[in-house]
Amino acid sequence: MKKIIENFLDKQTFIEIQNILKSDEFPYYLQKGVAFNKPDSQRGMLLTHAIIRDRMVMASEKTCELIFDPIIKKLKEIEPTFKEVVRAKVNFYPLQFKKLKSDYHIDYINKHKVLILAINTCNGSTEFEDGTIFDAIENNAVIFDGHTKHRSVNQTDELVKLNVNINYECNN
């Protein structure tokens, strides 16, 4: 089951996060592939900024405070059984000029949930194996079971598609 939340963050907090992530001072790092971290010229490219990897904080204290903490605070309001973040990252999909779709995948093998928060509006999306589509509309989020296969679809109308992807565990 997928839950879409419009206007996930209050407008002021969202704009502050959006401005940071869209600035030319926020660093992103090249990934070898969009899914499974292997190169595939038919699937496009991806830049990311790791916040948490394998339960370890990778980002600066400032990044956590300004970007990660407000999102987690809101997530905890929605998800009362929230336990722990396994992985959190910002995804930066550069313009590819044609629609490219990653392979269907799951992010993490153990039982978990996924939050994807769209940072900007574009014609990119996240597709689910059942045919459901989560369009990239700024400040909209989708929460779903982590074993739901999904894939990224890049944009062709904007220079970048940005989203925050958080994999987390619950107490149930």
C-alpha positions in Angstrom: 0.0 0.0 0.0 1.3 3.4 -1.0 0.4 6.6 0.8 0.8 9.9 -1.0 1.1 13.1 1.2 0.6 16.4 -0.5 2.4 19.4 1.1 4.5 17.1 3.3 6.4 20.0 5.0 5.2 23.4 5.9 5.8 25.9 3.0 8.6 27.8 4.7 10.6 24.7 5.8 10.2 23.1 2.4 11.4 26.3 0.5 14.5 26.5 2.8 15.3 22.8 2.1 14.6 23.3 -1.6 16.9 26.3 -1.8 19.8 24.4 -0.2 19.4 21.4 -2.4 19.1 23.5 -5.6 22.0 25.7 -4.8 25.3 25.6 -6.6 27.1 25.1 -3.2 25.4 21.8 -2.2 27.7 18.8 -3.2 26.5 15.8 -5.2 28.5 12.8 -6.1 28.4 10.6 -9.2 26.9 7.1 -8.8 27.8 4.4 -11.3 24.2 3.5 -12.0 20.7 4.5 -11.1 19.8 1.1 -9.6 22.2 -1.6 -8.3 25.1 0.9 -8.5 26.3 -0.5 -11.9 26.7 1.5 -15.1 24.1 1.2 -17.7 24.0 3.7 -20.6 20.3 2.9 -21.3 19.3 3.8 -17.7 20.9 7.1 -17.3 23.0 8.6 -14.5 22.5 9.8 -11.0 24.2 12.0 -8.5 23.6 11.6 -4.8 24.4 13.1 -1.4 24.4 10.5 1.3 23.0 11.5 4.6 22.9 8.1 6.3 24.4 4.9 4.9 24.0 1.6 6.8 22.7 3.5 9.8 25.8 5.7 10.0 25.6 9.4 9.6 27.6 10.5 6.5 26.5 14.1 6.1 27.7 17.2 8.0 25.9 18.3 11.1 24.6 21.3 9.3 23.1 19.2 6.5 21.4 17.0 9.0 20.1 20.0 10.9 18.8 21.9 7.9 17.6 19.1 5.6 17.3 15.8 7.4 15.9 16.7 10.8 12.8 18.6 9.6 11.9 15.7 7.3 12.4 13.1 10.1 10.4 15.2 12.5 7.4 15.2 10.1 7.9 11.5 9.3 7.7 10.7 13.0 4.4 12.6 13.2 3.0 10.4 10.4 4.6 7.2 11.4 4.1 6.7 15.2 6.0 3.3 15.1 9.1 4.9 13.5 12.2 3.3 14.9 15.4 4.1 12.9 16.7 5.3 9.6 18.7 2.8 7.7 19.6 5.0 4.7 18.9 8.5 3.7 20.1 10.3 0.6 19.3 13.1 -1.8 19.0 12.1 -5.4 19.9 14.4 -8.2 18.9 13.3 -11.7 20.4 15.5 -14.4 18.5 16.2 -17.6 19.0 13.3 -20.1 16.8 14.7 -23.0 14.9 11.4 -23.2 12.9 9.3 -20.8 15.1 6.7 -19.1 13.9 4.2 -16.6 16.0 2.4 -14.0 15.4 -1.3 -13.3 12.7 -2.2 -10.8 14.4 -2.7 -7.5 14.1 -2.6 -3.7 16.4 -0.3 -1.8 17.2 -2.5 1.2 16.6 -6.2 1.8 15.4 -6.2 5.4 11.9 -5.2 6.4 11.5 -1.4 6.1 9.5 1.4 4.6 10.5 4.1 2.1 9.7 7.8 2.0 10.4 9.7 -1.2 10.0 13.4 -1.0 9.9 15.3 -4.3 12.0 18.5 -4.1 11.0 20.0 -7.5 8.2 19.6 -10.0 9.1 18.0 -13.3 7.8 15.3 -15.6 9.9 12.6 -13.9 8.4 10.1 -11.6 8.8 6.9 -9.5 7.0 4.0 -11.1 5.9 0.9 -9.2 5.8 -2.6 -10.6 2.0 -2.6 -10.2 1.7 0.3 -12.6 1.2 3.0 -9.9 3.1 6.3 -10.6 4.2 8.9 -8.1 4.8 12.1 -10.1 7.5 14.5 -9.1 5.5 17.3 -7.7 7.4 19.5 -5.2 6.7 18.9 -1.5 4.7 15.8 -2.3 5.8 12.5 -0.6 5.1 8.9 -1.0 5.5 6.3 1.7 5.5 2.6 0.8 6.6 -0.8 2.0 10.3 -1.3 1.2 9.7 -4.6 -0.5 7.6 -2.9 -3.2 9.6 -2.9 -6.4 9.9 0.6 -7.9 12.0 2.4 -10.4 13.0 5.9 -11.2 12.0 7.7 -14.4 14.0 10.8 -15.2 12.7 14.1 -16.4 12.9 15.7 -19.9 11.5 19.1 -19.0 13.7 20.5 -16.3 17.5 20.6 -15.7 17.2 18.4 -12.6 14.9 16.1 -10.8 15.6 16.2 -7.0 14.2 14.0 -4.3 15.0 12.8 -0.8 14.9 9.0 -0.3 14.7 7.7 3.2 14.7 4.0 4.1 13.5 3.4 7.7 12.4 0.7 10.1 9.4 0.7 12.4 8.7 -1.0 15.7 6.0 -3.3 14.4 
